[in-house]
Amino acid sequence: MKFFISLILTILLSFAACLFLPWWSIAIASFIVAALIPQKPLKAFFTGFVALLLLWGGLSFWISNNNDHILAHKISQLVLKMDNPFLLIFATALIGALVAGFAALAGSYLRKTK
């Protein structure tokens, strides 16, 4: 039950934080959730990782799908050197997931030291 509460809370706080703050505010949101809700470190990492993988993956796909992946095609050619917008969406989601996962891990370790 703590996993799902942490997952939903991380998604909601990260989405709200990104509306007003820079992209790295997802780390702050994930850190706070992991520090407040006690979980084992690996489970906290997994919670933050999955939450942002779903959030950024879903948002990236939704935004890209609304313009028929026109921009994603061009950016994937520049960044990935291949025409694959879905790989670009996955890379975006993976970067956010790693940032949130490690922030949640740090929050979990902070809770453990108290």
N, C-alpha and C positions, 0 to 999 in steps of 0.2 A: 504494500500500500504506500510506503514511503517513496518507493521508486516512481510511481505514477504521480503522486503529489509533487515531488521534486521535478519531474519531467514537465508537467503542465505549468508549474510555477516558473521554471526556468524559461520556458517558451514565452510565457506572457510577459515576464519582466524584461527579457531580451528584446522582444518586439517593441514594448513600450519605450525602453531605453534608446533603441535605435531610431525612434521617431524624433528624439530631441538631442541626442548625444552622438559622438562619433561611433564608427563601427566597432571599435574595441570595447565599447561599453557592455558588450555581451559577456566579456570576461568578468566584469564587475558584478553583473547580475548572477552569473553562474557561481561565482565565488560566494556571494551573499547567501544564495539558496543552500549551497553545500555547507556553509558554516552554521546555518540556522537549523537545518534538518540533519540529524545524526545518521550517517551511513558509513559503511566501511569505505576506505579510500578507493578501491577498484570499482565498487558500485557507484560511488560519487562521480568518478571519471566517466564511467559508462553512461550515467544519467546526463551529464553535461554534454557529452559527445553526441548521444542520440538526439537530445533536444535540439541542438543547433544544426545537426545534420538534417533533421526533418524541417526545421524552420527555414534555414537558408536554402535548402534544396527546393522546398515547396515554393518559397517566394521567388527564387531565381527562375524556376520553371514557369510560374504563373506570369511573371513580368515578361519573360522571353516569349512565351506562347502568345501573349497579347499582341505582339508585333511580328508574328510569324517567324520568329527566331532570326530576323534580319541582322540585328546588331550582334547576336551571339555567333552567327556565321563569320562575320568579319573579325570579331575579337578573337575567336578561336583560331583563325588563320594567323593572326599576329602573335598570339601568345603560345599556342600549342603547335603551330606550324602544320596544322591539318584542319580540314573543314568538318568539325564535329562539335556542334553546339551543346550536345548532351554531356560530353566529356568536360566541357567548360563549366556547365552547371554543377556537375559532380565535383570538380576541383574547387569551385566556390564553396559548396557545402562542406567539403572536407576541411578546408582552411578554417572556416567558422567552427566546425566540430572540434578540431584539435585545440583551438584557442579556448573554447568553453570547457572542454574536457580537462585540460591542464589547470585552468582556473578553479574548476570544481575540485580537482585533486588537491590543490593548495588549500582551498577552504576546508576540505575534510581533514587535512593534516593540522590545520590551525585548531579545529575543534578537538582533535585528539590531544593536543598539547595542553589544553586547559585543565 
